[in-house]
């Protein structure tokens, strides 16, 4: 439930995804993992049951949305939440 950073400070895992740094190698690994999962979900093509779908076919199926864009949108949402918090409020 919680990821411990130091003995006195923990961050809930739901907040962790909004605060991590997306480096190029992490982005590439996320996209590769996403494609692997999508190929398992959507399965082979209809006309040829042995050929897996290529990246363009998967993009059309998910309407050009990917995990990296979702993470960036969640980060912006989190930033807006933080901006709207009153200055006097102590962070939990």
C-alpha positions as a Markdown table, in Angstrom:
| # | Residue | x | y | z |
|---|---|---|---|---|
| 1 | Unk | 0.0 | 0.0 | 0.0 |
| 2 | Unk | 2.8 | 2.4 | 0.8 |
| 3 | Unk | 6.2 | 2.9 | -0.7 |
| 4 | Unk | 8.8 | 3.8 | 1.9 |
| 5 | Unk | 11.3 | 6.4 | 0.9 |
| 6 | Unk | 12.9 | 7.0 | 4.3 |
| 7 | Unk | 12.0 | 5.7 | 7.8 |
| 8 | Unk | 9.8 | 8.8 | 8.5 |
| 9 | Unk | 8.2 | 9.5 | 5.1 |
| 10 | Unk | 5.9 | 7.3 | 2.9 |
| 11 | Unk | 4.1 | 8.1 | -0.3 |
| 12 | Unk | 0.9 | 6.2 | -1.2 |
| 13 | Unk | 1.3 | 4.2 | -4.4 |
| 14 | Unk | -1.5 | 6.1 | -6.1 |
| 15 | Unk | 0.5 | 9.3 | -5.8 |
| 16 | Unk | 3.7 | 7.6 | -6.9 |
| 17 | Unk | 2.7 | 7.5 | -10.6 |
| 18 | Unk | 2.1 | 11.2 | -10.6 |
| 19 | Unk | 5.5 | 12.1 | -9.2 |
| 20 | Unk | 7.9 | 9.8 | -11.0 |
| 21 | Unk | 10.2 | 11.0 | -13.7 |
| 22 | Unk | 9.5 | 9.7 | -17.2 |
| 23 | Unk | 12.9 | 9.2 | -18.9 |
| 24 | Unk | 13.2 | 8.0 | -22.5 |
| 25 | Unk | 14.3 | 4.5 | -21.5 |
| 26 | Unk | 11.3 | 4.2 | -19.1 |
| 27 | Unk | 8.9 | 5.5 | -21.8 |
| 28 | Unk | 10.2 | 2.9 | -24.3 |
| 29 | Unk | 9.8 | 0.1 | -21.8 |
| 30 | Unk | 6.3 | 1.2 | -21.0 |
| 31 | Unk | 5.3 | 1.3 | -24.7 |
| 32 | Unk | 6.8 | -2.1 | -25.4 |
| 33 | Unk | 5.0 | -3.6 | -22.4 |
| 34 | Unk | 1.8 | -2.0 | -23.4 |
| 35 | Unk | 2.1 | -3.4 | -27.0 |
| 36 | Unk | 2.8 | -6.9 | -25.5 |
| 37 | Unk | -0.4 | -6.7 | -23.4 |
| 38 | Unk | -2.5 | -5.3 | -26.2 |
| 39 | Unk | -1.4 | -8.1 | -28.6 |
| 40 | Unk | -2.5 | -10.6 | -25.9 |
| 41 | Unk | -5.9 | -8.9 | -25.5 |
| 42 | Unk | -6.8 | -8.4 | -29.2 |
| 43 | Unk | -5.2 | -11.6 | -30.4 |
| 44 | Unk | -4.3 | -12.5 | -34.0 |
| 45 | Unk | -5.8 | -10.9 | -37.1 |
| 46 | Unk | -9.2 | -12.2 | -38.3 |
| 47 | Unk | -8.1 | -13.2 | -41.8 |
| 48 | Unk | -4.9 | -15.0 | -40.8 |
| 49 | Unk | -5.0 | -16.6 | -37.3 |
| 50 | Unk | -1.2 | -16.9 | -37.2 |
| 51 | Unk | -0.2 | -13.3 | -37.8 |
| 52 | Unk | -0.2 | -10.9 | -34.9 |
| 53 | Unk | -1.4 | -7.4 | -35.2 |
| 54 | Unk | 1.3 | -4.8 | -36.1 |
| 55 | Unk | 1.7 | -1.4 | -34.3 |
| 56 | Unk | -0.5 | 0.5 | -36.8 |
| 57 | Unk | -3.4 | -1.9 | -36.3 |
| 58 | Unk | -3.1 | -1.7 | -32.6 |
| 59 | Unk | -3.0 | 2.1 | -32.8 |
| 60 | Unk | -6.3 | 2.1 | -34.7 |
| 61 | Unk | -7.9 | -0.2 | -32.1 |
| 62 | Unk | -6.9 | 1.9 | -29.1 |
| 63 | Unk | -7.6 | 5.2 | -31.0 |
| 64 | Unk | -4.0 | 6.4 | -30.7 |
| 65 | Unk | -4.1 | 6.5 | -26.9 |
| 66 | Unk | -1.2 | 5.0 | -25.0 |
| 67 | Unk | 0.0 | 4.6 | -21.4 |
| 68 | Unk | 2.5 | 7.4 | -21.6 |
| 69 | Unk | -0.2 | 9.9 | -22.6 |
| 70 | Unk | -2.4 | 8.6 | -19.8 |
| 71 | Unk | 0.4 | 9.1 | -17.2 |
| 72 | Unk | 1.1 | 12.6 | -18.4 |
| 73 | Unk | -2.6 | 13.5 | -18.2 |
| 74 | Unk | -2.8 | 12.1 | -14.7 |
| 75 | Unk | 0.3 | 14.1 | -13.7 |
| 76 | Unk | -1.4 | 17.3 | -15.0 |
| 77 | Unk | -4.5 | 16.4 | -13.1 |
| 78 | Unk | -2.4 | 16.0 | -9.9 |
| 79 | Unk | -0.7 | 19.3 | -10.5 |
| 80 | Unk | -4.1 | 21.0 | -10.8 |
| 81 | Unk | -5.1 | 19.4 | -7.5 |
| 82 | Unk | -2.0 | 20.7 | -5.8 |
| 83 | Unk | -2.4 | 24.2 | -7.2 |
| 84 | Unk | -6.0 | 24.4 | -5.9 |
| 85 | Unk | -5.0 | 23.4 | -2.4 |
| 86 | Unk | -4.9 | 26.4 | 0.1 |
| 87 | Unk | -1.4 | 27.5 | 1.0 |
| 88 | Unk | -2.1 | 27.1 | 4.7 |
| 89 | Unk | -3.0 | 23.4 | 4.4 |
| 90 | Unk | -0.3 | 21.1 | 5.6 |
| 91 | Unk | 0.5 | 18.2 | 3.3 |
| 92 | Unk | -0.4 | 14.8 | 4.7 |
